[in-house]
Amino acid sequence: MILTTPGFVKQQVIQNVRLEPKSKVFGLWKDMPFPFSMSIYLFEVMNSKQVLLGAKPVLNQRGPYVYRETRQKENVTFYDNGTVSFLEYRRFYFLPDQSNGSESDYIVIPNPIVMGASLMLENMPFGVKLSFTSALALFGQKAFMNRTVGQILWGYDDPLLEFLNTIKPGMLPFKGKFGLFSELNGTSTGLFTVYTGMDDISKIHMVDSWNGLKKLSYWRSDQCNMINGTAGEIWPPFMTPSTPVEFYSPDACRSMTLEYVQSGQFKGIPTFRYTGQKTLFSNGTDYPPNEGFCPCRQSGLLNVSSCRYNVSLFLSQPHFLNADPALLDTVVGLHPSEEQHGFYLDVHPLTGVPLSCAIRMQLSLFMKQVNGILQTGSIKPIVFPILWFSEGAEIEGDVVSEFYNNLVLLPALLEYAQYFLVGLGGILLIIAAILGLKSKNLTLARQRKGSAVTQTLSASKFYNPGSGTVYSYQGPKGKCFLFWSSNKGSGAKEASQASKDNSSTLEKEARF
């Protein structure tokens, strides 16, 4: 069992994690049996009028507004080269009983359309900017807006969008409704093609292409444009602490690398914990490999304008965690905490299946005064936090029991059985050795006794007519004499006298 069990377990893992309809992980991968959740926190601006005059923004965190997130893969297609393609659709459902507030709450935040379009028009002729200012006034648009949580996240009707597209066709992709997360609900993350692991288990779940692309074109270096790792759902099995954990995120428009932190357990199941690297969103000055993600601002910010319609949006960790401390000085009300704002991933190393995760990101908008557009007032240049979210899940129900029984309990029983049988075999060998030694000693004793009788019976003899027969034989220590009486035994004294020269040998043999 010691020799064969590891190979047996490895083979079973390979058979059950490969992406094929018969494997156990396939159903888990295709339709998540446990829901994701997304908790959204909005930053309410408490002094919007003062900010327009150049004051430092004072923010108040509102929420969480919690949504249940379902993920379902469609158009699953297998190919002969060992890959499978799919579209994954996400849908969100508000959970009022788990939220601190409702979708009807009104919150004052920066107006992404006004501020985003103002920066796009910054270098346009003065006449265009004047027309834009007039349009904003006509439609009642300002640098800050007071809307409900539902409108901010999932969209609201805004006639300004049509007007902006009239001034500069294609400037904004939105028509009709606009919302920060309107593109997420009911839409796919793009066409992923990943390896099934049928040919090489070490490549399972690794992305072969996304939307038909082998690399991106958003960034300024080949390294930054690489599509590395998996789709962020499952990783190859047989992980070690040195195994790189990478995934491609369409929302962040880039690949990300996580680093191993420690080993632990989740509901009794062993895990490896991974977190985001400190240099994940560092600028090119602090971390040269990230130079390709520039133009950069302070360290800790990812400029996603190149993949977000040239709107000056930035991703970071919530509350500017692990970012340049100068960012915290530009606003009031942020309090970064690794425990609350860091993101992590707990993976079962044997199978590569995540058991618990929390991906936390902050969305910010770059704002400043734009000459010629009155609505921007005297706003100082600032990366303005709008919201942050925590997206994650934990396995639960029957999946936990199946994982524990098949991947923890059963291997443990097999391991204990191995050493129990080794110990039992050792005890039996010792017992067998002791019994064998005793048996050998007894056999030798019997053989020795039988040998003495045989020698006595075959010894030479002389005849004493008056007393009996005296036998003699050659013993191990010389000649000795034994007397066999055939009548009255009077010859015993004679035999005793005859053996005085060998008395010690005679007595020893007699006792035996």
Salt bridges, closest charged atoms under 4 A:
GLU20 OE2 - ARG18 NH2 3.55
ASP31 OD2 - LYS30 NZ 3.63
GLU44 OE1 - ARG62 NH1 3.00
GLU69 OE2 - ARG71 NE 2.97
GLU88 OE1 - ARG71 NH1 3.99
GLU88 OE2 - LYS73 NZ 2.83
ASP105 OD2 - ARG62 NH2 3.95
GLU122 OE2 - LYS368 NZ 2.91
ASP157 OD1 - LYS177 NZ 3.97
ASP208 OD1 - LYS214 NZ 2.63
GLU233 OE2 - LYS73 NZ 2.92
ASP251 OD2 - ARG90 NH1 3.14
GLU338 OE1 - LYS278 NZ 3.62
ASP346 OD1 - ARG273 NE 2.75
GLU391 OE2 - ARG71 NH2 3.04
GLU402 OE2 - LYS24 NZ 3.92
